[in-house]
């Protein structure tokens, strides 16, 4: 009697999904290049480098779309990624208005508790610890001008 290995991976989505992912990467890179060009040569240098790198990597991905291993289909567990991105967008949207302390603590808590399934005690302790460390590092030690409450 032979036992076959159990494959827990979701079903494959097909090579067209690789091509769609490549187009998304190229579009993000193109947006970064356009935004960097609007900033000018000084402050736009690093965003320009990152944008060009994204465009090049997207083109490479597009060229290899048919030969690459097919990606997995989206499943219910893929919603965790959507939740993580949505919470990061909310974080960026409110940080300039209310400072970084409260949004950082809430983002860390949500990621630890709901996405990482940590205990309530661990989620609270680590979230508050992250805020204290970030405050000490960026505001205290490096004197970075970021929006903050205190």
VEXTORBA-333993 format. One line per 3 residues: number of its first residue (from 1); for each residue x, y, z of N, C-alpha, C, O. Coordinates in nm, 3 decimals, padded with zeros to 5 digits, m for minus. Example, Ala and Ser with C-alpha at 12.3 -4.5 7.8 and 13.67 -1.06 7.14 Angstrom:
2
1 = 01.319 m00.569 00.780 01.230 m00.450 00.780 01.320 m00.330 00.780 01.424 m00.332 00.846; 01.285 m00.225 00.708 01.367 m00.106 00.714 01.290 00.003 00.787 01.341 00.114 00.804
This chain:
150
1 = 00.084 m00.118 00.000 00.000 00.000 00.000 00.089 00.124 00.000 00.174 00.140 00.087; 00.069 00.212 m00.098 00.146 00.336 m00.106 00.057 00.452 m00.065 m00.064 00.453 m00.090; 00.118 00.547 m00.003 00.043 00.666 00.036 00.089 00.781 m00.051 00.209 00.807 m00.066
4 = m00.007 00.848 m00.108 00.022 00.964 m00.191 00.036 01.087 m00.101 m00.036 01.099 m00.002; 00.127 01.177 m00.135 00.138 01.300 m00.054 00.012 01.386 m00.071 m00.045 01.396 m00.180; m00.028 01.445 00.036 m00.147 01.530 00.035 m00.106 01.670 m00.008 m00.012 01.728 00.047
7 = m00.175 01.723 m00.106 m00.146 01.856 m00.156 m00.253 01.952 m00.104 m00.369 01.944 m00.146; m00.214 02.042 m00.013 m00.309 02.134 00.048 m00.323 02.265 m00.029 m00.397 02.354 00.013; m00.253 02.276 m00.140 m00.257 02.402 m00.214 m00.390 02.419 m00.286 m00.452 02.321 m00.327
10 = m00.434 02.544 m00.300 m00.556 02.569 m00.379 m00.530 02.533 m00.526 m00.415 02.521 m00.567; m00.635 02.517 m00.604 m00.617 02.482 m00.745 m00.547 02.596 m00.822 m00.552 02.712 m00.782; m00.482 02.558 m00.931 m00.410 02.656 m01.012 m00.507 02.747 m01.086 m00.617 02.706 m01.122
13 = m00.464 02.872 m01.107 m00.550 02.970 m01.172 m00.524 02.979 m01.322 m00.611 03.027 m01.396; m00.410 02.935 m01.369 m00.380 02.938 m01.512 m00.282 03.047 m01.548 m00.262 03.141 m01.471; m00.219 03.035 m01.667 m00.115 03.130 m01.707 m00.166 03.272 m01.731 m00.088 03.367 m01.720
16 = m00.293 03.288 m01.764 m00.344 03.424 m01.786 m00.337 03.507 m01.657 m00.324 03.629 m01.663; m00.344 03.442 m01.543 m00.334 03.514 m01.416 m00.195 03.572 m01.399 m00.180 03.682 m01.346; m00.092 03.500 m01.443 00.044 03.554 m01.439 00.054 03.680 m01.524 00.120 03.776 m01.484
19 = m00.010 03.680 m01.639 m00.008 03.796 m01.727 m00.082 03.914 m01.664 m00.037 04.028 m01.674; m00.193 03.888 m01.600 m00.268 03.994 m01.532 m00.183 04.053 m01.419 m00.179 04.175 m01.401; m00.116 03.968 m01.343 m00.029 04.017 m01.236 00.083 04.102 m01.292 00.119 04.204 m01.234
22 = 00.139 04.062 m01.406 00.245 04.140 m01.469 00.196 04.278 m01.510 00.266 04.378 m01.492; 00.075 04.284 m01.565 00.018 04.412 m01.607 m00.004 04.503 m01.486 00.019 04.623 m01.494; m00.050 04.445 m01.375 m00.071 04.525 m01.253 00.062 04.581 m01.204 00.069 04.698 m01.165
25 = 00.168 04.499 m01.205 00.300 04.546 m01.160 00.350 04.657 m01.252 00.404 04.757 m01.205; 00.334 04.640 m01.382 00.376 04.743 m01.478 00.298 04.872 m01.455 00.356 04.980 m01.459; 00.168 04.862 m01.431 00.085 04.981 m01.407 00.128 05.053 m01.279 00.137 05.176 m01.276
28 = 00.155 04.976 m01.172 00.202 05.039 m01.048 00.337 05.107 m01.069 00.360 05.217 m01.020; 00.425 05.041 m01.142 00.555 05.101 m01.173 00.540 05.226 m01.255 00.609 05.326 m01.230; 00.451 05.223 m01.354 00.427 05.341 m01.436 00.372 05.457 m01.355 00.410 05.572 m01.376
31 = 00.282 05.428 m01.261 00.228 05.532 m01.173 00.338 05.590 m01.085 00.342 05.710 m01.061; 00.427 05.503 m01.036 00.539 05.551 m00.953 00.633 05.639 m01.035 00.681 05.741 m00.985; 00.659 05.601 m01.159 00.745 05.682 m01.246 00.681 05.818 m01.271 00.748 05.921 m01.264
34 = 00.551 05.819 m01.300 00.481 05.946 m01.324 00.482 06.035 m01.200 00.506 06.156 m01.209; 00.457 05.975 m01.083 00.461 06.052 m00.959 00.599 06.104 m00.929 00.615 06.217 m00.882; 00.701 06.023 m00.955 00.839 06.065 m00.931 00.879 06.178 m01.024 00.950 06.270 m00.984
37 = 00.834 06.171 m01.148 00.865 06.278 m01.243 00.803 06.409 m01.198 00.863 06.515 m01.218; 00.685 06.403 m01.139 00.620 06.524 m01.089 00.694 06.583 m00.969 00.689 06.704 m00.946; 00.763 06.498 m00.892 00.838 06.546 m00.776 00.968 06.615 m00.815 01.019 06.698 m00.740
40 = 01.021 06.582 m00.930 01.147 06.641 m00.973 01.265 06.552 m00.943 01.251 06.445 m00.883; 01.384 06.596 m00.984 01.502 06.510 m00.976 01.552 06.487 m00.833 01.609 06.381 m00.806; 01.533 06.579 m00.742 01.581 06.559 m00.605 01.496 06.461 m00.527 01.538 06.347 m00.504
43 = 01.376 06.504 m00.485 01.292 06.414 m00.405 01.233 06.298 m00.483 01.186 06.201 m00.423; 01.235 06.305 m00.615 01.176 06.198 m00.695 01.273 06.091 m00.739 01.235 06.000 m00.812; 01.399 06.100 m00.695 01.500 06.005 m00.742 01.469 05.862 m00.700 01.461 05.773 m00.784
46 = 01.450 05.839 m00.570 01.423 05.702 m00.523 01.290 05.649 m00.574 01.285 05.533 m00.616; 01.183 05.727 m00.572 01.060 05.675 m00.630 01.075 05.641 m00.779 01.014 05.546 m00.828; 01.157 05.719 m00.850 01.180 05.691 m00.992 01.253 05.558 m01.009 01.219 05.478 m01.096
49 = 01.354 05.534 m00.926 01.429 05.408 m00.932 01.337 05.290 m00.903 01.341 05.189 m00.973; 01.255 05.304 m00.800 01.162 05.196 m00.764 01.060 05.174 m00.876 01.030 05.060 m00.910; 01.008 05.282 m00.933 00.910 05.270 m01.041 00.968 05.203 m01.165 00.904 05.117 m01.225
52 = 01.089 05.242 m01.203 01.154 05.179 m01.319 01.179 05.030 m01.290 01.159 04.946 m01.378; 01.223 04.999 m01.168 01.247 04.859 m01.132 01.117 04.779 m01.141 01.117 04.666 m01.189; 01.006 04.836 m01.095 00.877 04.767 m01.104 00.836 04.742 m01.249 00.789 04.634 m01.283
55 = 00.855 04.842 m01.334 00.821 04.826 m01.476 00.905 04.715 m01.537 00.853 04.629 m01.609; 01.035 04.715 m01.510 01.123 04.611 m01.565 01.085 04.472 m01.513 01.079 04.377 m01.590; 01.061 04.461 m01.382 01.021 04.332 m01.326 00.887 04.285 m01.381 00.867 04.166 m01.404
58 = 00.794 04.378 m01.402 00.666 04.343 m01.461 00.681 04.294 m01.604 00.613 04.200 m01.646; 00.771 04.356 m01.680 00.796 04.311 m01.816 00.857 04.170 m01.817 00.820 04.086 m01.899; 00.950 04.146 m01.726 01.010 04.012 m01.715 00.903 03.910 m01.678 00.898 03.801 m01.735
61 = 00.817 03.945 m01.585 00.708 03.854 m01.545 00.615 03.828 m01.663 00.571 03.715 m01.682; 00.586 03.931 m01.742 00.498 03.913 m01.858 00.562 03.820 m01.961 00.493 03.737 m02.021; 00.693 03.833 m01.980 00.761 03.746 m02.076 00.763 03.600 m02.031 00.769 03.510 m02.114
64 = 00.759 03.578 m01.901 00.764 03.443 m01.847 00.626 03.390 m01.805 00.617 03.285 m01.742; 00.521 03.461 m01.839 00.386 03.426 m01.792 00.344 03.286 m01.833 00.282 03.215 m01.753; 00.376 03.244 m01.953 00.334 03.111 m01.999 00.421 02.999 m01.943 00.373 02.889 m01.918
67 = 00.550 03.028 m01.922 00.641 02.924 m01.875 00.642 02.909 m01.723 00.679 02.804 m01.672; 00.601 03.013 m01.652 00.605 03.010 m01.506 00.501 02.913 m01.451 00.402 02.881 m01.518; 00.525 02.867 m01.330 00.428 02.780 m01.263 00.298 02.857 m01.245 00.301 02.973 m01.205
70 = 00.184 02.795 m01.274 00.058 02.868 m01.261 00.032 02.908 m01.115 00.057 02.830 m01.024; m00.017 03.029 m01.095 m00.045 03.075 m00.959 m00.169 03.007 m00.902 m00.245 02.943 m00.973; m00.186 03.023 m00.772 m00.303 02.967 m00.705 m00.425 03.056 m00.729 m00.412 03.177 m00.747
73 = m00.542 02.994 m00.728 m00.666 03.071 m00.737 m00.692 03.140 m00.605 m00.643 03.098 m00.500; m00.769 03.248 m00.612 m00.809 03.314 m00.489 m00.909 03.227 m00.415 m01.000 03.169 m00.476; m00.891 03.217 m00.284 m00.981 03.141 m00.199 m01.023 03.230 m00.083 m00.990 03.349 m00.080
76 = m01.096 03.173 00.011 m01.136 03.251 00.130 m01.015 03.300 00.208 m01.018 03.409 00.265; m00.909 03.222 00.211 m00.790 03.265 00.284 m00.720 03.382 00.214 m00.642 03.454 00.276; m00.749 03.402 00.086 m00.693 03.517 00.014 m00.750 03.648 00.067 m00.691 03.754 00.049
79 = m00.865 03.641 00.132 m00.927 03.762 00.187 m00.841 03.823 00.297 m00.854 03.942 00.326; m00.754 03.744 00.359 m00.663 03.800 00.459 m00.571 03.903 00.398 m00.539 04.005 00.460; m00.528 03.879 00.275 m00.443 03.975 00.205 m00.522 04.102 00.177 m00.470 04.212 00.193
82 = m00.645 04.087 00.134 m00.730 04.202 00.107 m00.751 04.283 00.236 m00.745 04.406 00.233; m00.775 04.215 00.347 m00.792 04.284 00.475 m00.665 04.357 00.516 m00.671 04.469 00.568; m00.550 04.296 00.493 m00.423 04.361 00.529 m00.401 04.487 00.445 m00.360 04.590 00.499
85 = m00.428 04.479 00.316 m00.412 04.596 00.229 m00.512 04.705 00.266 m00.477 04.823 00.270; m00.636 04.667 00.293 m00.738 04.766 00.331 m00.702 04.835 00.462 m00.721 04.956 00.475; m00.651 04.760 00.558 m00.613 04.823 00.685 m00.493 04.915 00.667 m00.483 05.016 00.736
88 = m00.402 04.881 00.576 m00.287 04.968 00.551 m00.331 05.097 00.482 m00.278 05.205 00.510; m00.428 05.087 00.391 m00.481 05.206 00.324 m00.548 05.297 00.427 m00.530 05.419 00.423; m00.626 05.240 00.517 m00.690 05.319 00.623 m00.585 05.384 00.711 m00.600 05.500 00.750
91 = m00.479 05.312 00.743 m00.369 05.364 00.824 m00.307 05.487 00.759 m00.290 05.590 00.824; m00.275 05.476 00.632 m00.214 05.588 00.560 m00.310 05.707 00.551 m00.268 05.822 00.556; m00.440 05.678 00.538 m00.539 05.784 00.525 m00.554 05.868 00.652 m00.583 05.987 00.643
94 = m00.535 05.808 00.769 m00.560 05.882 00.893 m00.433 05.927 00.966 m00.442 06.008 01.058; m00.318 05.878 00.928 m00.197 05.908 01.004 m00.163 06.058 01.004 m00.116 06.110 01.104; m00.187 06.127 00.893 m00.156 06.269 00.886 m00.252 06.352 00.970 m00.217 06.461 01.015
97 = m00.372 06.301 00.992 m00.474 06.375 01.066 m00.460 06.359 01.217 m00.467 06.458 01.290; m00.441 06.236 01.264 m00.441 06.213 01.409 m00.307 06.167 01.464 m00.297 06.129 01.581; m00.204 06.169 01.381 m00.072 06.128 01.429 m00.051 05.979 01.409 m00.142 05.907 01.370
100 = 00.070 05.934 01.437 00.101 05.794 01.409 00.073 05.701 01.526 00.064 05.580 01.505; 00.060 05.752 01.648 00.049 05.665 01.764 m00.076 05.576 01.762 m00.065 05.454 01.769; m00.193 05.636 01.752 m00.318 05.560 01.756 m00.333 05.470 01.634 m00.363 05.352 01.650
103 = m00.312 05.522 01.510 m00.324 05.432 01.395 m00.222 05.318 01.397 m00.255 05.207 01.356; m00.101 05.343 01.444 00.000 05.238 01.449 m00.040 05.130 01.548 m00.027 05.011 01.520; m00.088 05.172 01.665 m00.132 05.074 01.765 m00.249 04.992 01.712 m00.254 04.870 01.731
106 = m00.345 05.058 01.647 m00.461 04.987 01.594 m00.422 04.893 01.480 m00.471 04.780 01.473; m00.335 04.938 01.390 m00.293 04.853 01.279 m00.219 04.729 01.331 m00.247 04.618 01.287; m00.127 04.750 01.422 m00.052 04.636 01.479 m00.148 04.541 01.550 m00.135 04.419 01.538
109 = m00.243 04.597 01.625 m00.339 04.512 01.697 m00.422 04.428 01.599 m00.438 04.308 01.618; m00.476 04.493 01.496 m00.559 04.421 01.398 m00.479 04.312 01.330 m00.527 04.199 01.314; m00.357 04.344 01.289 m00.274 04.243 01.221 m00.240 04.128 01.314 m00.244 04.011 01.273
112 = m00.205 04.158 01.438 m00.170 04.052 01.533 m00.291 03.969 01.573 m00.287 03.846 01.569; m00.398 04.035 01.611 m00.514 03.965 01.667 m00.596 03.892 01.561 m00.628 03.774 01.578; m00.628 03.961 01.453 m00.721 03.904 01.357 m00.652 03.834 01.240 m00.698 03.729 01.196
115 = m00.543 03.890 01.191 m00.473 03.825 01.080 m00.375 03.719 01.130 m00.360 03.614 01.068; m00.308 03.748 01.243 m00.211 03.654 01.297 m00.266 03.561 01.402 m00.198 03.467 01.443; m00.388 03.587 01.447 m00.457 03.504 01.547 m00.377 03.490 01.677 m00.371 03.382 01.737
118 = m00.316 03.600 01.720 m00.246 03.602 01.848 m00.346 03.623 01.960 m00.460 03.662 01.936; m00.303 03.597 02.082 m00.392 03.617 02.197 m00.417 03.766 02.218 m00.341 03.850 02.171; m00.523 03.796 02.291 m00.557 03.935 02.319 m00.445 04.003 02.395 m00.407 04.116 02.362
121 = m00.392 03.937 02.496 m00.285 03.993 02.578 m00.160 04.022 02.494 m00.101 04.129 02.506; m00.120 03.928 02.410 m00.003 03.947 02.325 m00.027 04.060 02.226 00.062 04.143 02.204; m00.144 04.063 02.166 m00.176 04.166 02.067 m00.170 04.306 02.128 m00.115 04.398 02.067
124 = m00.225 04.322 02.247 m00.222 04.453 02.313 m00.079 04.491 02.351 m00.036 04.603 02.324; m00.008 04.399 02.413 00.129 04.429 02.459 00.222 04.463 02.343 00.296 04.561 02.349; 00.219 04.383 02.239 00.309 04.408 02.126 00.269 04.535 02.052 00.357 04.610 02.010
127 = 00.140 04.560 02.036 00.095 04.682 01.968 00.143 04.807 02.041 00.194 04.900 01.979; 00.127 04.809 02.171 00.174 04.924 02.249 00.326 04.932 02.248 00.382 05.042 02.241; 00.393 04.819 02.254 00.538 04.817 02.248 00.591 04.872 02.117 00.691 04.944 02.115
130 = 00.524 04.837 02.007 00.564 04.889 01.876 00.556 05.040 01.872 00.646 05.106 01.821; 00.448 05.096 01.926 00.432 05.242 01.928 00.541 05.307 02.011 00.598 05.407 01.969; 00.572 05.251 02.126 00.676 05.308 02.213 00.812 05.303 02.142 00.886 05.402 02.144
133 = 00.844 05.190 02.081 00.973 05.177 02.012 00.981 05.272 01.893 01.082 05.339 01.874; 00.875 05.278 01.812 00.875 05.368 01.697 00.887 05.514 01.742 00.960 05.592 01.681; 00.816 05.550 01.848 00.823 05.687 01.898 00.965 05.718 01.945 01.022 05.822 01.910
136 = 01.022 05.629 02.024 01.158 05.652 02.074 01.258 05.661 01.961 01.348 05.745 01.964; 01.243 05.575 01.861 01.339 05.573 01.751 01.322 05.694 01.659 01.417 05.769 01.638; 01.204 05.712 01.605 01.185 05.814 01.503 01.171 05.955 01.558 01.232 06.048 01.506
139 = 01.092 05.972 01.662 01.070 06.106 01.718 01.182 06.143 01.814 01.237 06.253 01.806; 01.217 06.051 01.904 01.319 06.080 02.004 01.460 06.079 01.951 01.530 06.180 01.959; 01.504 05.966 01.896 01.644 05.951 01.856 01.676 06.015 01.721 01.778 06.083 01.708
142 = 01.591 05.996 01.622 01.622 06.045 01.487 01.562 06.183 01.458 01.595 06.243 01.356; 01.476 06.232 01.545 01.412 06.363 01.530 01.344 06.377 01.393 01.355 06.480 01.327; 01.272 06.271 01.353 01.200 06.271 01.227 01.069 06.348 01.246 01.000 06.330 01.346
145 = 01.037 06.433 01.152 00.913 06.509 01.161 00.799 06.428 01.101 00.774 06.434 00.981; 00.732 06.355 01.186 00.613 06.280 01.147 00.499 06.328 01.235 00.522 06.374 01.347; 00.377 06.319 01.187 00.265 06.362 01.270 00.253 06.275 01.395 00.242 06.153 01.387
148 = 00.255 06.339 01.510 00.240 06.263 01.633 00.165 06.345 01.736 00.160 06.468 01.727; 00.107 06.277 01.834 00.022 06.342 01.935 00.102 06.409 02.045 00.064 06.515 02.095; 00.213 06.348 02.083 00.285 06.395 02.202 00.412 06.469 02.167 00.483 06.515 02.256
